[in-house]
Amino acid sequence: MNIADIATQDYIEVDVGTRMGKVRSTFENGNPKGIIVTDDGEYEGVISEREVLQSHVEDDAKVAALIKPSRNSPAPKVDRQEDVRETARVLIESNAKVAPVFEHGDLWGVITDDAILKAVLDNLDTLDVEDIYTDDPVTLQEDDGVGKAINHLREHGISRLPVLNENGYLTGVVTTHDIADFVIRENHSTTTGDRVGDSQRLLDVPVYDIMNSPVETTTLDTSVKAAVETMLEQDYAGLMVTPQDDDRIVIGVLTKTDVLRALTYTEEDHMDVQITNISLLDTISRESIVESIQDVADKYQDMQVMHAHVRFKEHQEKLRGTPLIYCQIRLRTNKGQVAGTGEGYGAENSFRVALDKLERNVLEVKGVTSDEEYRGQLLRKLNEL
């Protein structure tokens, strides 16, 4: 299946010289999944609401301040005849909900995560939430401030946080969009006073005041098709996962990204590797990352790696112009999940530190008895795509 019939020419485009204040207002008023950025008509990249929220760029700055071209990882783009699997990978690796679509080398339109999910919806009834959800969710307490929520979203590269009361029960959810809407709305309503003080007060507001409640939940035995239908109908990007007998206890999160990631699994011999924030790559290429992870996996023949996820995150600190980068490598294996993290100046240094820690952690689980082959299950369930 290719995306020729599900891509659309309906999208929002801005020039690199557009003020960031106008872009923030666009997200507030229209709630687009992403905005295409061009420079004198030539495609430059895509910006998302999450990037706008997490950036420290002032309203008077230009959009160009958020566009960071990289020699090893150009701005994401897909061909109009591309297949669903590759398009899903591009969306995941660019950490985006929308990607530009090209036809004969020219910008034609966009493809969204929702369009892909609607196109494959009938195939998703063979998967259960348990197959693809993310466990061990990052949570907040009701009295935690908005500032803490923003820090969690940045640190973990996620878009939603379940909120718990003093008894540990699920009472709400805070998303990137909730915070962006709140911050923009409050900044617009502030006309006097010390700006720094006003900003600090915004960060101290309890998440209880801005969270969504009641919470839309799902269970492990629910089909992915049913869960995605709920997300599409309610316009949610994710659902909280709870035990079947108690929807007050949150045990995980299922997002549209989790579903897209399942669609990218292939039957090819090479390892399935996805990279989040691939635009941060500097002196290291995607191919080199894949080879390095494969080398680690090949050392331990009794451990089968079905999927690898590499996530980069840029810090404010720099050394001679090179930013401090955080890297997390997570492997899904037939013996459970194993991860390694590290920091360094530049993507390559941070990746090498994380890779070293990953290998040490792999050694610790090397002797664990093999469980069912997760990847094989998904491939069989998704073989109609």
Rosetta blueprint (number, residue, H / E / L):
1 M L
2 N E
3 I L
4 A L
5 D L
6 I L
7 A L
8 T E
9 Q L
10 D L
11 Y L
12 I L
13 E E
14 V E
15 D E
16 V L
17 G L
18 T L
19 R E
20 M H
21 G H
22 K H
23 V H
24 R H
25 S H
26 T H
27 F H
28 E H
29 N H
30 G H
31 N L
32 P L
33 K L
34 G L
35 I E
36 I E
37 V E
38 T E
39 D E
40 D L
41 G L
42 E E
43 Y E
44 E E
45 G E
46 V E
47 I E
48 S L
49 E H
50 R H
51 E H
52 V H
53 L H
54 Q H
55 S L
56 H L
57 V L
58 E L
59 D L
60 D L
61 A L
62 K E
63 V H
64 A H
65 A H
66 L H
67 I L
68 K L
69 P L
70 S L
71 R L
72 N L
73 S L
74 P L
75 A L
76 P L
77 K L
78 V E
79 D E
80 R L
81 Q L
82 E L
83 D E
84 V H
85 R H
86 E H
87 T H
88 A H
89 R H
90 V H
91 L H
92 I H
93 E H
94 S L
95 N L
96 A L
97 K L
98 V E
99 A E
100 P E
101 V E
102 F E
103 E E
104 H L
105 G L
106 D E
107 L E
108 W E
109 G E
110 V E
111 I E
112 T E
113 D H
114 D H
115 A H
116 I H
117 L H
118 K H
119 A H
120 V H
121 L H
122 D H
123 N H
124 L H
125 D H
126 T H
127 L L
128 D E
129 V H
130 E H
131 D H
132 I H
133 Y L
134 T E
135 D E
136 D L
137 P L
138 V L
139 T L
140 L E
141 Q E
142 E L
143 D L
144 D L
145 G E
146 V H
147 G H
148 K H
149 A H
150 I H
151 N H
152 H H
153 L H
154 R H
155 E H
156 H H
157 G L
158 I L
159 S L
160 R E
161 L E
162 P E
163 V E
164 L E
165 N L
166 E L
167 N L
168 G L
169 Y L
170 L E
171 T E
172 G E
173 V E
174 V E
175 T E
176 T H
177 H H
178 D H
179 I H
180 A H
181 D H
182 F H
183 V H
184 I H
185 R H
186 E H
187 N H
188 H H
189 S H
190 T L
191 T L
192 T L
193 G L
194 D L
195 R H
196 V H
197 G H
198 D H
199 S H
200 Q H
201 R H
202 L H
203 L H
204 D H
205 V L
206 P E
207 V H
208 Y H
209 D H
210 I L
211 M L
212 N E
213 S L
214 P L
215 V L
216 E L
217 T E
218 T E
219 T E
220 L L
221 D L
222 T L
223 S E
224 V H
225 K H
226 A H
227 A H
228 V H
229 E H
230 T H
231 M H
232 L H
233 E H
234 Q H
235 D L
236 Y L
237 A L
238 G E
239 L E
240 M E
241 V E
242 T E
243 P L
244 Q L
245 D L
246 D L
247 D L
248 R L
249 I L
250 V L
251 I L
252 G E
253 V E
254 L E
255 T E
256 K H
257 T H
258 D H
259 V H
260 L H
261 R H
262 A H
263 L H
264 T L
265 Y L
266 T L
267 E L
268 E L
269 D L
270 H L
271 M L
272 D L
273 V E
274 Q E
275 I E
276 T E
277 N L
278 I H
279 S H
280 L H
281 L L
282 D L
283 T L
284 I L
285 S L
286 R H
287 E H
288 S H
289 I H
290 V H
291 E H
292 S H
293 I H
294 Q H
295 D H
296 V H
297 A H
298 D H
299 K L
300 Y L
301 Q L
302 D L
303 M L
304 Q L
305 V E
306 M E
307 H E
308 A E
309 H E
310 V E
311 R E
312 F E
313 K E
314 E E
315 H E
316 Q E
317 E E
318 K E
319 L E
320 R L
321 G L
322 T E
323 P E
324 L E
325 I E
326 Y E
327 C E
328 Q E
329 I E
330 R E
331 L E
332 R E
333 T E
334 N L
335 K L
336 G E
337 Q E
338 V E
339 A E
340 G E
341 T E
342 G E
343 E E
344 G E
345 Y E
346 G L
347 A H
348 E H
349 N H
350 S H
351 F H
352 R H
353 V H
354 A H
355 L H
356 D H
357 K H
358 L H
359 E H
360 R H
361 N H
362 V H
363 L H
364 E H
365 V H
366 K L
367 G L
368 V L
369 T L
370 S L
371 D L
372 E L
373 E L
374 Y H
375 R H
376 G H
377 Q H
378 L H
379 L H
380 R H
381 K H
382 L L
383 N L
384 E L
385 L L
